[in-house]
Amino acid sequence: MSSPDALYHRLLSHPLMAEQLVREFVPEAMAVGLDFAGMERINAKFHDRDGKRREGDVIWRIPTVDGEDVVLHIL
């Protein structure tokens, strides 16, 4: 991945950056019950038809205080 997308991919692969994205762009009422300390990245790596390793979008699983999960999918 050697494009401008690669920079965003690397940047948003860090938990603090993903948290800040949510806190800045999601209404506070939606983000208030999210447990950012427990968030974990979901592996979106795969191999294409030629066998080359590729990275998909950035995906985070964020638990809530109610015991549910929210999936943050960054395209």
Summary of the structure (lengths in Angstrom):
residues: 75
radius of gyration: 14.0
end to end distance: 14.4
largest distance: 44.9
contacts: 159
relative contact order: 0.19
helix: 35%
strand: 31%
